């Protein structure tokens, strides 16, 4: 019988964010987050009022660590 291997399914992360339109260059802040999957390594950064750039950096690092180089197209 053939051995079955489970592939890691991608996580889906939806982030709603805002920034202060009265302050040029103000930081983008997370308003709400919805995660389907785990996104375990980035849970600490996916918080309301957290910085969007910090959460995105964490998610990108996690993505690059789990996807083989030959499959990444940029």
FIPA-769378 format. One record per atom (N, C-alpha, C, O): residue number from 0; atom name; x, z, y. Coordinates in nm, 4 decimals. Atoms other than C-alpha are relative to their C-alpha. Layout:
// FIPA-769378
+-----+------+----------+----------+----------+
:  nr : atom :     east :       up :    north :
+-----+------+----------+----------+----------+
: NUM :   CA :        X :        Z :        Y :
...
+-----+------+----------+----------+----------+
//
This chain:
// FIPA-769378
+-----+------+----------+----------+----------+
:  nr : atom :     east :       up :    north :
+-----+------+----------+----------+----------+
:   0 :    N :   0.0836 :   0.0000 :  -0.1171 :
:   0 :   CA :   0.0000 :   0.0000 :   0.0000 :
:   0 :    C :   0.0888 :   0.0000 :   0.1243 :
:   0 :    O :   0.1900 :   0.0699 :   0.1282 :
:   1 :    N :  -0.0783 :   0.0103 :  -0.1229 :
:   1 :   CA :   0.1300 :  -0.0875 :   0.3474 :
:   1 :    C :  -0.0123 :   0.1279 :   0.0825 :
:   1 :    O :  -0.1176 :   0.1914 :   0.0882 :
:   2 :    N :  -0.0002 :  -0.1193 :  -0.0846 :
:   2 :   CA :   0.2281 :   0.1946 :   0.5771 :
:   2 :    C :  -0.0588 :  -0.0345 :   0.1372 :
:   2 :    O :  -0.0185 :  -0.1325 :   0.1999 :
:   3 :    N :   0.0618 :   0.0219 :  -0.1297 :
:   3 :   CA :   0.0135 :   0.2185 :   0.8891 :
:   3 :    C :   0.0719 :   0.0828 :   0.1055 :
:   3 :    O :   0.1059 :   0.1989 :   0.0826 :
:   4 :    N :  -0.0639 :  -0.0715 :  -0.1095 :
:   4 :   CA :   0.1718 :   0.3122 :   1.2189 :
:   4 :    C :  -0.0949 :   0.0023 :   0.1179 :
:   4 :    O :  -0.1489 :  -0.1007 :   0.1582 :
:   5 :    N :   0.0860 :  -0.0140 :  -0.1174 :
:   5 :   CA :  -0.0286 :   0.4456 :   1.5082 :
:   5 :    C :   0.0826 :  -0.0287 :   0.1254 :
:   5 :    O :   0.1894 :   0.0290 :   0.1455 :
:   6 :    N :  -0.0666 :   0.0299 :  -0.1247 :
:   6 :   CA :   0.0699 :   0.2985 :   1.8405 :
:   6 :    C :  -0.0507 :   0.0935 :   0.1085 :
:   6 :    O :  -0.1692 :   0.1265 :   0.1131 :
:   7 :    N :   0.0391 :  -0.0870 :  -0.1113 :
:   7 :   CA :   0.0692 :   0.5208 :   2.1461 :
:   7 :    C :  -0.0857 :  -0.0811 :   0.0956 :
:   7 :    O :  -0.0424 :  -0.1839 :   0.1476 :
:   8 :    N :   0.0903 :   0.0674 :  -0.0911 :
:   8 :   CA :  -0.2265 :   0.4184 :   2.3550 :
:   8 :    C :   0.0355 :   0.0384 :   0.1438 :
:   8 :    O :   0.0723 :   0.1528 :   0.1703 :
:   9 :    N :  -0.0336 :  -0.0321 :  -0.1383 :
:   9 :   CA :  -0.1684 :   0.3949 :   2.7283 :
:   9 :    C :  -0.1014 :   0.0960 :   0.0616 :
:   9 :    O :  -0.2196 :   0.0947 :   0.0273 :
:  10 :    N :   0.0875 :  -0.0892 :  -0.0744 :
:  10 :   CA :  -0.3094 :   0.6616 :   2.9541 :
:  10 :    C :  -0.0585 :  -0.0776 :   0.1179 :
:  10 :    O :   0.0057 :  -0.1679 :   0.1715 :
:  11 :    N :   0.0625 :   0.0585 :  -0.1184 :
:  11 :   CA :  -0.5499 :   0.5606 :   3.2294 :
:  11 :    C :  -0.0111 :   0.1095 :   0.1037 :
:  11 :    O :  -0.0714 :   0.2139 :   0.0786 :
:  12 :    N :   0.0027 :  -0.0997 :  -0.1068 :
:  12 :   CA :  -0.5059 :   0.7466 :   3.5561 :
:  12 :    C :  -0.0573 :  -0.0660 :   0.1253 :
:  12 :    O :  -0.0028 :  -0.1642 :   0.1758 :
:  13 :    N :   0.0622 :   0.0493 :  -0.1228 :
:  13 :   CA :  -0.7357 :   0.6866 :   3.8533 :
:  13 :    C :   0.0215 :   0.1051 :   0.1081 :
:  13 :    O :  -0.0179 :   0.2207 :   0.0926 :
:  14 :    N :  -0.0310 :  -0.0926 :  -0.1087 :
:  14 :   CA :  -0.6207 :   0.8431 :   4.1787 :
:  14 :    C :  -0.0687 :  -0.0492 :   0.1277 :
:  14 :    O :  -0.0520 :  -0.1643 :   0.1680 :
:  15 :    N :   0.0551 :   0.0270 :  -0.1327 :
:  15 :   CA :  -0.8206 :   0.8542 :   4.5009 :
:  15 :    C :   0.0847 :   0.0773 :   0.1004 :
:  15 :    O :   0.1156 :   0.1946 :   0.0793 :
:  16 :    N :  -0.0879 :  -0.0647 :  -0.0963 :
:  16 :   CA :  -0.6110 :   0.9303 :   4.8064 :
:  16 :    C :  -0.0453 :  -0.0291 :   0.1419 :
:  16 :    O :  -0.1261 :  -0.1188 :   0.1661 :
:  17 :    N :   0.0284 :   0.0180 :  -0.1417 :
:  17 :   CA :  -0.6315 :   0.9601 :   5.1827 :
:  17 :    C :   0.1236 :   0.0381 :   0.0794 :
:  17 :    O :   0.2172 :   0.0991 :   0.0276 :
:  18 :    N :  -0.1048 :  -0.0443 :  -0.0926 :
:  18 :   CA :  -0.4053 :   1.0049 :   5.4821 :
:  18 :    C :  -0.0645 :   0.0192 :   0.1358 :
:  18 :    O :  -0.1749 :  -0.0298 :   0.1597 :
:  19 :    N :   0.0526 :  -0.0256 :  -0.1339 :
:  19 :   CA :  -0.4565 :   1.1185 :   5.8385 :
:  19 :    C :   0.0215 :  -0.1254 :   0.0853 :
:  19 :    O :   0.1355 :  -0.1575 :   0.1188 :
:  20 :    N :  -0.0161 :   0.1238 :  -0.0771 :
:  20 :   CA :  -0.5262 :   0.7978 :   6.0365 :
:  20 :    C :   0.0451 :   0.0241 :   0.1441 :
:  20 :    O :   0.0876 :  -0.0693 :   0.2121 :
:  21 :    N :  -0.0405 :  -0.0313 :  -0.1371 :
:  21 :   CA :  -0.4495 :   0.9764 :   6.3639 :
:  21 :    C :   0.1500 :   0.0247 :   0.0132 :
:  21 :    O :   0.2036 :   0.0280 :   0.1240 :
:  22 :    N :  -0.1441 :  -0.0275 :  -0.0013 :
:  22 :   CA :  -0.0884 :   1.0459 :   6.2649 :
:  22 :    C :   0.0719 :  -0.1158 :  -0.0693 :
:  22 :    O :   0.0654 :  -0.1280 :  -0.1916 :
:  23 :    N :  -0.0722 :   0.1120 :   0.0609 :
:  23 :   CA :   0.1244 :   0.7324 :   6.2122 :
:  23 :    C :   0.1047 :   0.0501 :  -0.1009 :
:  23 :    O :   0.1807 :   0.1427 :  -0.0727 :
:  24 :    N :  -0.0982 :  -0.0375 :   0.1024 :
:  24 :   CA :   0.3292 :   0.7573 :   5.8925 :
:  24 :    C :  -0.0324 :   0.1285 :  -0.0737 :
:  24 :    O :   0.0530 :   0.1828 :  -0.1438 :
:  25 :    N :   0.0348 :  -0.1248 :   0.0689 :
:  25 :   CA :   0.1391 :   1.0604 :   5.7647 :
:  25 :    C :   0.0007 :  -0.0199 :  -0.1510 :
:  25 :    O :  -0.0210 :  -0.1305 :  -0.2003 :
:  26 :    N :  -0.0094 :   0.0052 :   0.1461 :
:  26 :   CA :   0.1740 :   1.1420 :   5.3963 :
:  26 :    C :  -0.1361 :  -0.0300 :  -0.0622 :
:  26 :    O :  -0.2400 :   0.0147 :  -0.0136 :
:  27 :    N :   0.1218 :   0.0265 :   0.0766 :
:  27 :   CA :  -0.0805 :   1.0095 :   5.1502 :
:  27 :    C :  -0.0226 :   0.1167 :  -0.0952 :
:  27 :    O :   0.0670 :   0.1532 :  -0.1713 :
:  28 :    N :   0.0340 :  -0.1162 :   0.0814 :
:  28 :   CA :  -0.2557 :   1.3006 :   4.9777 :
:  28 :    C :  -0.1076 :  -0.0349 :  -0.1011 :
:  28 :    O :  -0.1971 :  -0.1144 :  -0.0726 :
:  29 :    N :   0.0967 :   0.0234 :   0.1073 :
:  29 :   CA :  -0.4514 :   1.3009 :   4.6527 :
:  29 :    C :  -0.1299 :   0.0733 :   0.0319 :
:  29 :    O :  -0.1292 :   0.1917 :   0.0657 :
:  30 :    N :   0.1319 :  -0.0584 :  -0.0216 :
:  30 :   CA :  -0.8249 :   1.3604 :   4.6950 :
:  30 :    C :  -0.0635 :   0.0356 :  -0.1339 :
:  30 :    O :  -0.1224 :   0.1427 :  -0.1484 :
:  31 :    N :   0.0530 :  -0.0268 :   0.1334 :
:  31 :   CA :  -0.9294 :   1.3326 :   4.3293 :
:  31 :    C :   0.0778 :  -0.0795 :  -0.1036 :
:  31 :    O :   0.1388 :  -0.1820 :  -0.0730 :
:  32 :    N :  -0.0725 :   0.0632 :   0.1109 :
:  32 :   CA :  -0.7827 :   1.2392 :   3.9915 :
:  32 :    C :  -0.0896 :  -0.0005 :  -0.1223 :
:  32 :    O :  -0.1596 :   0.0970 :  -0.1496 :
:  33 :    N :   0.0692 :   0.0099 :   0.1288 :
:  33 :   CA :  -0.9392 :   1.1184 :   3.6669 :
:  33 :    C :   0.1003 :  -0.0542 :  -0.1006 :
:  33 :    O :   0.1565 :  -0.1619 :  -0.0804 :
:  34 :    N :  -0.0968 :   0.0400 :   0.1025 :
:  34 :   CA :  -0.7192 :   1.0978 :   3.3559 :
:  34 :    C :  -0.0722 :  -0.0221 :  -0.1311 :
:  34 :    O :  -0.1455 :   0.0648 :  -0.1782 :
:  35 :    N :   0.0470 :   0.0277 :   0.1356 :
:  35 :   CA :  -0.8176 :   0.9312 :   3.0303 :
:  35 :    C :   0.1262 :  -0.0150 :  -0.0835 :
:  35 :    O :   0.2048 :  -0.1072 :  -0.0619 :
:  36 :    N :  -0.1242 :  -0.0097 :   0.0754 :
:  36 :   CA :  -0.5482 :   1.0140 :   2.7787 :
:  36 :    C :   0.0580 :   0.1380 :   0.0273 :
:  36 :    O :  -0.0156 :   0.2361 :   0.0381 :
:  37 :    N :  -0.0576 :  -0.1315 :  -0.0261 :
:  37 :   CA :  -0.3019 :   1.2905 :   2.8432 :
:  37 :    C :   0.0766 :   0.0053 :   0.1320 :
:  37 :    O :   0.0551 :   0.0964 :   0.2120 :
:  38 :    N :  -0.0887 :  -0.0041 :  -0.1172 :
:  38 :   CA :  -0.0479 :   1.2039 :   3.1159 :
:  38 :    C :   0.0642 :   0.1383 :   0.0088 :
:  38 :    O :   0.0816 :   0.1937 :   0.1174 :
:  39 :    N :  -0.0466 :  -0.1387 :   0.0138 :
:  39 :   CA :   0.0972 :   1.5345 :   2.9955 :
:  39 :    C :   0.1166 :   0.0349 :   0.0925 :
:  39 :    O :   0.1159 :   0.1405 :   0.1559 :
:  40 :    N :  -0.1185 :  -0.0329 :  -0.0789 :
:  40 :   CA :   0.4313 :   1.5152 :   3.1748 :
:  40 :    C :  -0.0281 :   0.0061 :   0.1497 :
:  40 :    O :   0.0487 :   0.0665 :   0.2245 :
:  41 :    N :   0.0269 :   0.0083 :  -0.1435 :
:  41 :   CA :   0.2677 :   1.4516 :   3.5120 :
:  41 :    C :  -0.1169 :   0.0863 :   0.0462 :
:  41 :    O :  -0.1595 :   0.0755 :   0.1612 :
:  42 :    N :   0.1163 :  -0.0814 :  -0.0383 :
:  42 :   CA :  -0.0170 :   1.7033 :   3.5103 :
:  42 :    C :   0.0275 :   0.0881 :   0.1211 :
:  42 :    O :  -0.0630 :   0.1124 :   0.2008 :
:  43 :    N :  -0.0326 :  -0.0872 :  -0.1131 :
:  43 :   CA :   0.1635 :   1.9258 :   3.7595 :
:  43 :    C :  -0.0033 :  -0.0753 :   0.1325 :
:  43 :    O :  -0.0243 :  -0.0140 :   0.2372 :
:  44 :    N :  -0.0002 :   0.0783 :  -0.1237 :
:  44 :   CA :   0.1807 :   1.6410 :   4.0132 :
:  44 :    C :  -0.1357 :  -0.0629 :   0.0290 :
:  44 :    O :  -0.1599 :  -0.1079 :   0.1410 :
:  45 :    N :   0.1319 :   0.0612 :  -0.0172 :
:  45 :   CA :  -0.1753 :   1.5129 :   3.9607 :
:  45 :    C :  -0.1015 :   0.1053 :   0.0435 :
:  45 :    O :  -0.1952 :   0.1371 :  -0.0298 :
:  46 :    N :   0.0863 :  -0.1066 :  -0.0498 :
:  46 :   CA :  -0.3432 :   1.7780 :   4.1733 :
:  46 :    C :  -0.0576 :  -0.0396 :   0.1360 :
:  46 :    O :   0.0035 :  -0.1157 :   0.2109 :
:  47 :    N :   0.0620 :   0.0238 :  -0.1294 :
:  47 :   CA :  -0.5814 :   1.7676 :   4.4690 :
:  47 :    C :   0.0893 :   0.0549 :   0.1105 :
:  47 :    O :   0.1444 :   0.1643 :   0.0985 :
:  48 :    N :  -0.0826 :  -0.0289 :  -0.1168 :
:  48 :   CA :  -0.3960 :   1.7767 :   4.8010 :
:  48 :    C :   0.1504 :  -0.0181 :  -0.0300 :
:  48 :    O :   0.2339 :   0.0076 :   0.0567 :
:  49 :    N :  -0.1393 :   0.0299 :   0.0324 :
:  49 :   CA :  -0.0720 :   1.6849 :   4.6169 :
:  49 :    C :   0.0421 :  -0.1310 :   0.0649 :
:  49 :    O :  -0.0423 :  -0.2094 :   0.1083 :
:  50 :    N :  -0.0518 :   0.1236 :  -0.0580 :
:  50 :   CA :   0.1507 :   1.4070 :   4.7465 :
:  50 :    C :  -0.0156 :  -0.1158 :  -0.0987 :
:  50 :    O :   0.0185 :  -0.1035 :  -0.2163 :
:  51 :    N :   0.0187 :   0.1179 :   0.0844 :
:  51 :   CA :   0.0647 :   1.0617 :   4.6126 :
:  51 :    C :   0.1330 :  -0.0535 :  -0.0497 :
:  51 :    O :   0.1433 :  -0.0912 :  -0.1664 :
:  52 :    N :  -0.1290 :   0.0563 :   0.0391 :
:  52 :   CA :   0.4284 :   0.9474 :   4.6080 :
:  52 :    C :   0.0631 :   0.0783 :  -0.1148 :
:  52 :    O :   0.1273 :   0.0193 :  -0.2018 :
:  53 :    N :  -0.0552 :  -0.0822 :   0.1080 :
:  53 :   CA :   0.5293 :   1.2388 :   4.3839 :
:  53 :    C :  -0.0694 :  -0.0314 :  -0.1322 :
:  53 :    O :  -0.0037 :  -0.0443 :  -0.2355 :
:  54 :    N :   0.0757 :   0.0315 :   0.1212 :
:  54 :   CA :   0.2517 :   1.1638 :   4.1337 :
:  54 :    C :   0.0343 :  -0.1389 :  -0.0518 :
:  54 :    O :   0.0531 :  -0.1572 :  -0.1721 :
:  55 :    N :  -0.0322 :   0.1364 :   0.0423 :
:  55 :   CA :   0.3265 :   0.7905 :   4.1290 :
:  55 :    C :   0.1405 :  -0.0101 :  -0.0582 :
:  55 :    O :   0.1626 :  -0.0813 :  -0.1561 :
:  56 :    N :  -0.1370 :   0.0001 :   0.0528 :
:  56 :   CA :   0.6986 :   0.8514 :   4.0779 :
:  56 :    C :   0.0037 :   0.0576 :  -0.1409 :
:  56 :    O :   0.0711 :   0.0034 :  -0.2286 :
:  57 :    N :   0.0051 :  -0.0609 :   0.1328 :
:  57 :   CA :   0.6256 :   1.0788 :   3.7822 :
:  57 :    C :  -0.0630 :  -0.0949 :  -0.1015 :
:  57 :    O :  -0.0106 :  -0.1119 :  -0.2116 :
:  58 :    N :   0.0676 :   0.0920 :   0.0917 :
:  58 :   CA :   0.3827 :   0.8301 :   3.6256 :
:  58 :    C :   0.0872 :  -0.1210 :  -0.0321 :
:  58 :    O :   0.0901 :  -0.1665 :  -0.1465 :
:  59 :    N :  -0.0886 :   0.1143 :   0.0238 :
:  59 :   CA :   0.6290 :   0.5427 :   3.6688 :
:  59 :    C :   0.1158 :   0.0384 :  -0.0908 :
:  59 :    O :   0.1518 :  -0.0383 :  -0.1800 :
:  60 :    N :  -0.1084 :  -0.0472 :   0.0869 :
:  60 :   CA :   0.9120 :   0.7451 :   3.5120 :
:  60 :    C :  -0.0487 :   0.0148 :  -0.1437 :
:  60 :    O :   0.0206 :  -0.0250 :  -0.2373 :
:  61 :    N :   0.0570 :  -0.0175 :   0.1331 :
:  61 :   CA :   0.6870 :   0.8347 :   3.2174 :
:  61 :    C :  -0.0259 :  -0.1357 :  -0.0653 :
:  61 :    O :   0.0002 :  -0.1530 :  -0.1843 :
:  62 :    N :   0.0263 :   0.1353 :   0.0502 :
:  62 :   CA :   0.5840 :   0.4682 :   3.1785 :
:  62 :    C :   0.1292 :  -0.0656 :  -0.0472 :
:  62 :    O :   0.1336 :  -0.1234 :  -0.1558 :
:  63 :    N :  -0.1269 :   0.0635 :   0.0338 :
:  63 :   CA :   0.9449 :   0.3478 :   3.1784 :
:  63 :    C :   0.0657 :   0.0653 :  -0.1208 :
:  63 :    O :   0.1403 :  -0.0012 :  -0.1926 :
:  64 :    N :  -0.0570 :  -0.0691 :   0.1155 :
:  64 :   CA :   1.0424 :   0.6090 :   2.9178 :
:  64 :    C :  -0.0713 :  -0.0337 :  -0.1299 :
:  64 :    O :  -0.0137 :  -0.0159 :  -0.2373 :
:  65 :    N :   0.0766 :   0.0259 :   0.1207 :
:  65 :   CA :   0.7695 :   0.5006 :   2.6737 :
:  65 :    C :  -0.0184 :  -0.1471 :  -0.0331 :
:  65 :    O :  -0.0677 :  -0.1795 :  -0.1411 :
:  66 :    N :   0.0183 :   0.1428 :   0.0246 :
:  66 :   CA :   0.7706 :   0.1219 :   2.7050 :
:  66 :    C :   0.1368 :  -0.0624 :  -0.0247 :
:  66 :    O :   0.2283 :  -0.0457 :   0.0559 :
:  67 :    N :  -0.1289 :   0.0658 :   0.0273 :
:  67 :   CA :   1.0506 :  -0.0783 :   2.5414 :
:  67 :    C :   0.0335 :  -0.1001 :   0.1106 :
:  67 :    O :  -0.0558 :  -0.1637 :   0.1666 :
:  68 :    N :  -0.0472 :   0.0868 :  -0.1078 :
:  68 :   CA :   1.2584 :  -0.2786 :   2.7906 :
:  68 :    C :  -0.0494 :  -0.1436 :  -0.0140 :
:  68 :    O :  -0.0845 :  -0.2057 :   0.0864 :
:  69 :    N :   0.0368 :   0.1406 :   0.0180 :
:  69 :   CA :   1.1684 :  -0.6167 :   2.6387 :
:  69 :    C :  -0.1467 :  -0.0275 :   0.0342 :
:  69 :    O :  -0.1831 :  -0.1427 :   0.0576 :
:  70 :    N :   0.1415 :   0.0193 :  -0.0296 :
:  70 :   CA :   0.7958 :  -0.5605 :   2.7059 :
:  70 :    C :  -0.0353 :   0.0203 :   0.1465 :
:  70 :    O :  -0.1482 :  -0.0080 :   0.1865 :
:  71 :    N :   0.0292 :  -0.0292 :  -0.1407 :
:  71 :   CA :   0.8239 :  -0.4632 :   3.0732 :
:  71 :    C :   0.0211 :  -0.1269 :   0.0809 :
:  71 :    O :   0.1289 :  -0.1862 :   0.0781 :
:  72 :    N :  -0.0094 :   0.1167 :  -0.0874 :
:  72 :   CA :   0.7506 :  -0.7480 :   3.3135 :
:  72 :    C :  -0.0257 :   0.0466 :   0.1421 :
:  72 :    O :  -0.1309 :   0.1033 :   0.1715 :
:  73 :    N :   0.0152 :  -0.0383 :  -0.1406 :
:  73 :   CA :   0.8044 :  -0.6866 :   3.6828 :
:  73 :    C :   0.0122 :  -0.1216 :   0.0888 :
:  73 :    O :   0.0023 :  -0.1101 :   0.2109 :
+-----+------+----------+----------+----------+
//
